[in-house]
Amino acid sequence: MSLARRWLDPIRSRWFFNRPYRQRHLSSRNGITVYLRFDDAYSYLLVQLLPQLEELLIPRLKPLKIVICTQACPPPNGLSAQAWQQYMLDDAAALAAQHRFVFDVSETVRASLPSPALIQQATTVLKTSPLRGTDYLHLLQDIFHMLWQNQQGKLNTLHYMATRRPSPASVSNTAPDLPAIRFVDEPIASGFLLFGGRHYRAIDDFLRLTRRLKQQKLLNNEPIFLINHIEWGEHLVNDPESLNEIQALHARLDIYLALEDPVSWLILAYIKRELVDYYNLTLRVHPLPYQGRDEFDWGLIARLSRRTEISIAPFCRPTQVASLNLARILYSVDEEQRSETLLDLLKCVWCRGLDASFTPHVQRLMTMALDQQQLVDLPETEAWLASNQATCEAYQQPDLPVMVLQIGEQQQVFNSLYRVWRIESLLAEALEMDRNANV
């Protein structure tokens, strides 16, 4: 590791993360732009929130600007197109079940997504519609329903009417109004909203956007969205009887994580503090080879630290050598002790600024973590990391950390900081299924 990182990282991170927090005022001059794709399941969920959002906006932010993108980005994390499509559909179905969206996808669409022919018809209908404002957003929502439920008959009827409707210019001498929608030949990964120069993911960041709009007094009423959202620090199950039943399930949670990623520290510490003892989870950690995630969004980490109330900084970002040293120490510990040991190691790196590639700091970490154990050989550690990587890749998840929740014979796989809430949601579902089975 360079001396610059070893000396400057702790100083810079202490200043950045411990400074007084001030909410930046974002410019509302350009309003809110919504980027969608017809063949994106997250866009399908997002359009169901837009009419209500538009009604809440103050007049100068209306109407919402809708942009339909016709291209998709390559699948993330090296996934095949088929694997990414299957993940997207399953993840959107989980979001729909949690937040009560309509996501009744036909088998035809599930196999191949909305067909190009139907998408072309939908494009024509939306381009020629005279509707504006909330009425147009309801039409947009209906179009997405027709596409994803393969309602060819309804879409054919709308298309027939649209192609025979006279253009506004032919029936009026006034200048045509601005189009309600734009179509651009640009790739996007999935639907998102753009406000004040910041991107807000379709569903995962929607509440963050509404909190921002409320804070800047850009809403005319209290926003009520995603009422089943599980906030950080809140528990879905609180009554003692239900809690005892969940604890009796003896669920196991396996986490595959990158040691150089601060998200790994924040999520692991949060899960240990809030969920492991509370729900009687068995926690197993599986570090991965260096993933290059030491170049991260500091603003995102600051928000996650505040939301989880897990401290971070001063830190010294681990390099590839540092990550390997941490893994080597961890592999030398008994498996049952690894989750606790990893938390101690990561705390030293992410809260005390130890450099795991600097020999004196490595010695301190070894003294802290190892009792009578001998440090395993480097080739054994590398083989262990490679095995973890192969197992993690087999789950075909688009982001890290990957979490595998085992409840009895049922196994559920999910990933990233945006899906930690699924741990509690799945435990509550398992409790309900267990009770129904015993009726």
Buried (B, 14 or more C-beta within 10 A) or exposed (E): BEEEBBEEBBEBBBEBBEEEEEEEEBEBEEBBBBBBBBBBBBBBBBBBBBBEBBBBBEEEBBBBBBBBBBEBEEBEBEBEEEBBBBBBBBBBBBBBEBBEBBBEBEEEBBEEBBBEEBBEBBBBBBBBBEEBBBEBBBBBBBBBBBBBBBBBEEBEEBBEEBEEBEEEEEEEEEEEEEEBBBBEEEEBBBBBBBBBEBEBBBBBBBBBBBEBBBEBEBBEEEBEBBEEEBEBEEBBBEEEEBBEBBBEBEBBBBBBBBBBBBBBBBBBBBBBBBBBEBBBBEBBBBBBBBBEBBEEEBEEBBBBBEBBEBBBBBBBBBBBBBBBBBBBBBBBBEEEEBBBBBBEBBBBBBBBBBBBBBEEBBEBBBEBBBEEBEBBEEEEBBEBBEEBBEBBBEBBBBBBBBBBBBBEEEEBBBBBBBBBBBBBBBBBBBBEEBEEEEE
